[in-house]
Amino acid sequence: MKQRSSSWRLTTAVLAALCIGSSALAQGAPPPPKGRGYLPLAGFGILAVLGGAVLAISLYPSKRSHQDV
């Protein structure tokens, strides 16, 4: 019985490896990039500006002095 269980596991492992390998081999090479594209630093700059604006607005004191203790 132990031999049959081991054989079943080996067969399952080999089939899983073949399925994964065949799907990886079926994919073609990625297309070459066109031009320069966009600069990643520009996106990070926009993120920093928007994040700073949200932070500044959230830290800006409200004018509810009659409710403040």
C-alpha positions as CSV (number, residue, x, y, z in Angstrom):
1,M,0.0,0.0,0.0
2,K,2.9,2.4,0.7
3,Q,4.3,1.9,-2.7
4,R,1.0,2.8,-4.4
5,S,0.7,6.0,-2.3
6,S,4.2,7.0,-3.2
7,S,3.6,6.3,-6.9
8,W,0.4,8.4,-6.8
9,R,2.2,11.3,-5.3
10,L,5.1,11.1,-7.8
11,T,2.6,11.0,-10.7
12,T,0.7,14.0,-9.4
13,A,3.9,15.9,-8.8
14,V,5.2,15.2,-12.4
15,L,1.8,16.1,-13.9
16,A,1.7,19.4,-11.9
17,A,5.3,20.3,-13.0
18,L,4.4,19.5,-16.7
19,C,1.3,21.7,-16.5
20,I,3.2,24.6,-15.0
21,G,6.1,24.2,-17.4
22,S,3.9,23.9,-20.5
23,S,2.0,27.1,-19.7
24,A,5.3,28.9,-19.1
25,L,6.7,27.7,-22.4
26,A,3.4,28.6,-24.3
27,Q,3.8,32.2,-23.5
28,G,5.6,34.3,-26.1
29,A,8.4,36.8,-25.4
30,P,7.1,40.2,-24.3
31,P,6.9,42.8,-27.1
32,P,9.8,45.3,-27.2
33,P,9.2,48.6,-25.5
34,K,8.0,51.5,-27.7
35,G,9.9,54.7,-27.2
36,R,10.8,56.1,-23.8
37,G,7.3,55.7,-22.3
38,Y,6.7,57.7,-19.2
39,L,9.1,58.6,-16.4
40,P,8.4,56.7,-13.1
41,L,9.7,59.7,-11.2
42,A,6.9,61.9,-12.6
43,G,4.3,59.5,-11.0
44,F,6.2,59.6,-7.7
45,G,6.3,63.4,-7.8
46,I,2.5,63.6,-8.4
47,L,2.0,61.1,-5.6
48,A,4.2,63.2,-3.3
49,V,2.4,66.5,-4.2
50,L,-1.1,64.9,-3.7
51,G,0.0,63.2,-0.4
52,G,1.4,66.5,0.9
53,A,-1.8,68.3,0.0
54,V,-3.9,65.7,1.8
55,L,-1.6,65.9,4.8
56,A,-1.7,69.7,4.9
57,I,-5.5,69.9,4.6
58,S,-5.9,67.3,7.3
59,L,-3.6,69.2,9.7
60,Y,-5.1,72.6,8.9
61,P,-6.9,73.8,12.0
62,S,-10.7,74.1,11.8
63,K,-12.5,77.3,12.8
64,R,-14.7,75.7,15.4
65,S,-13.3,77.6,18.4
66,H,-16.6,77.5,20.3
67,Q,-16.5,73.7,20.2
68,D,-12.8,73.3,21.2
69,V,-12.1,72.8,24.8
